[in-house]
Amino acid sequence: MNRVNAIGGIFFRCKNPDSQKEWYKKHLGLVTDSYGTNFEWRHEDDSNRKGFTAWSPFAENTTYFGETSQQYMINYRVENLEQLVAELRKEGVTIIDQIEDFEYGKFVHILDGEGNRVELWEPDDREYEKILNGVTK
């Protein structure tokens, strides 16, 4: 069974997410929207299939990725989230929440070996692309 096959996103805390997005837009050329940006890439086994990696600054007081001492959260793309979660449970990994299912994919949060929140995502890239406003190519 494949587990992680790509990075789905990088999320980090900052004092002012909007000014961070503007800084990255102005100085590094990121095309941002209200969430941040997405980097588009192609699947190795099918160059017609797009994939995306999100980049998103969050307010420093967000609870989305755990304790405020955790400055970042990485989202990993996976192929079969239900099967992976079952295996992780058998291995004693802490599963924080239930799998959530959206049009653009399934999500769950786990804790890594040091207690950092990690997000796992089984994406539906076709549906995800429909909701994107910020894509940096």
VMD Tcl script that draws the C-alpha trace (Angstrom):
set ca {
  {0.00 0.00 0.00}
  {1.28 3.45 -0.88}
  {1.11 5.87 1.99}
  {2.18 9.46 1.31}
  {2.75 10.30 -2.36}
  {3.26 14.09 -2.28}
  {3.08 17.21 -0.15}
  {-0.43 18.60 -0.31}
  {0.21 21.82 1.54}
  {2.31 23.91 3.85}
  {0.44 25.94 6.44}
  {2.13 28.34 8.86}
  {1.26 30.86 11.55}
  {2.03 34.55 11.17}
  {0.99 37.86 12.71}
  {-0.79 39.17 9.61}
  {-1.70 36.58 6.91}
  {-2.90 39.23 4.44}
  {0.32 41.24 4.60}
  {2.34 38.02 4.31}
  {0.42 37.08 1.17}
  {1.05 40.56 -0.25}
  {4.77 40.36 0.59}
  {5.11 37.00 -1.15}
  {3.07 38.26 -4.10}
  {5.16 41.41 -4.52}
  {8.61 39.98 -3.86}
  {8.38 36.34 -4.94}
  {5.59 36.44 -7.52}
  {3.06 34.20 -5.81}
  {-0.47 34.48 -7.21}
  {-2.54 34.64 -4.03}
  {-6.19 34.46 -3.08}
  {-7.89 34.62 0.32}
  {-6.25 31.32 1.37}
  {-2.75 31.74 -0.06}
  {-1.73 30.03 -3.28}
  {-1.47 26.63 -4.91}
  {1.42 25.29 -6.91}
  {0.25 23.30 -9.91}
  {2.18 20.27 -11.08}
  {1.60 17.17 -13.21}
  {1.40 13.54 -12.13}
  {4.44 11.53 -13.17}
  {2.38 8.59 -14.46}
  {-0.08 10.81 -16.41}
  {1.15 14.24 -17.50}
  {-2.41 15.26 -18.36}
  {-3.44 14.96 -14.67}
  {-2.85 18.04 -12.56}
  {-1.94 18.01 -8.89}
  {-1.69 20.87 -6.42}
  {0.32 21.83 -3.36}
  {-1.23 24.54 -1.19}
  {0.69 27.30 0.58}
  {-1.27 29.18 3.19}
  {-0.45 31.60 6.01}
  {-2.76 31.40 9.03}
  {-3.37 33.83 11.89}
  {-1.03 33.20 14.80}
  {-3.99 32.28 17.05}
  {-5.48 29.64 14.73}
  {-6.53 26.37 16.31}
  {-6.62 24.60 12.94}
  {-3.30 22.92 13.42}
  {-3.08 22.37 17.13}
  {-1.38 24.15 19.98}
  {-0.03 27.64 19.36}
  {3.47 26.28 19.95}
  {3.13 24.42 16.63}
  {4.16 27.03 14.08}
  {3.38 25.02 10.94}
  {1.42 22.05 9.67}
  {2.20 19.92 6.65}
  {-0.57 18.34 4.60}
  {0.39 15.07 2.90}
  {-1.40 13.67 -0.14}
  {-2.38 10.00 0.11}
  {-4.18 7.54 -2.16}
  {-6.54 5.59 0.10}
  {-7.22 7.47 3.30}
  {-9.56 4.93 4.93}
  {-7.09 2.09 4.44}
  {-4.17 4.21 5.64}
  {-6.04 5.33 8.77}
  {-6.84 1.70 9.59}
  {-3.15 0.79 9.27}
  {-2.05 3.80 11.32}
  {-4.49 2.83 14.10}
  {-2.98 -0.68 14.17}
  {0.46 0.94 14.48}
  {-0.64 3.02 17.46}
  {-0.66 6.40 15.69}
  {-2.97 8.97 17.30}
  {-5.85 9.83 14.97}
  {-7.24 13.18 16.15}
  {-10.56 13.29 14.34}
  {-12.87 11.45 11.98}
  {-12.32 11.45 8.24}
  {-14.13 14.40 6.67}
  {-15.36 14.08 3.09}
  {-15.66 17.11 0.80}
  {-16.15 17.37 -2.97}
  {-12.41 18.02 -3.38}
  {-11.19 15.21 -1.13}
  {-11.08 13.48 2.23}
  {-9.14 14.76 5.25}
  {-8.03 13.56 8.66}
  {-5.55 14.81 11.24}
  {-2.99 12.70 13.09}
  {-0.14 13.38 15.51}
  {3.44 12.67 14.52}
  {6.06 11.20 16.85}
  {6.59 14.54 18.62}
  {2.91 15.42 18.92}
  {2.69 17.75 15.93}
  {-0.60 17.84 14.07}
  {-0.30 16.49 10.52}
  {-3.06 16.59 7.91}
  {-3.64 13.71 5.49}
  {-5.57 14.42 2.28}
  {-6.94 12.07 -0.33}
  {-7.53 14.68 -3.04}
  {-9.94 14.88 -5.93}
  {-7.81 17.23 -8.03}
  {-10.48 17.84 -10.66}
  {-12.92 19.12 -8.05}
  {-10.19 20.96 -6.14}
  {-9.15 22.86 -9.26}
  {-12.71 24.19 -9.62}
  {-12.47 26.13 -6.34}
  {-9.01 27.62 -6.87}
  {-8.50 31.33 -7.41}
  {-4.79 31.54 -6.62}
  {-2.45 29.32 -8.61}
  {1.27 29.96 -8.98}
  {2.83 28.20 -11.96}
}
mol new
graphics top color blue
foreach p $ca { graphics top sphere $p radius 0.5 }
foreach p [lrange $ca 0 end-1] q [lrange $ca 1 end] { graphics top cylinder $p $q radius 0.2 }
display resetview
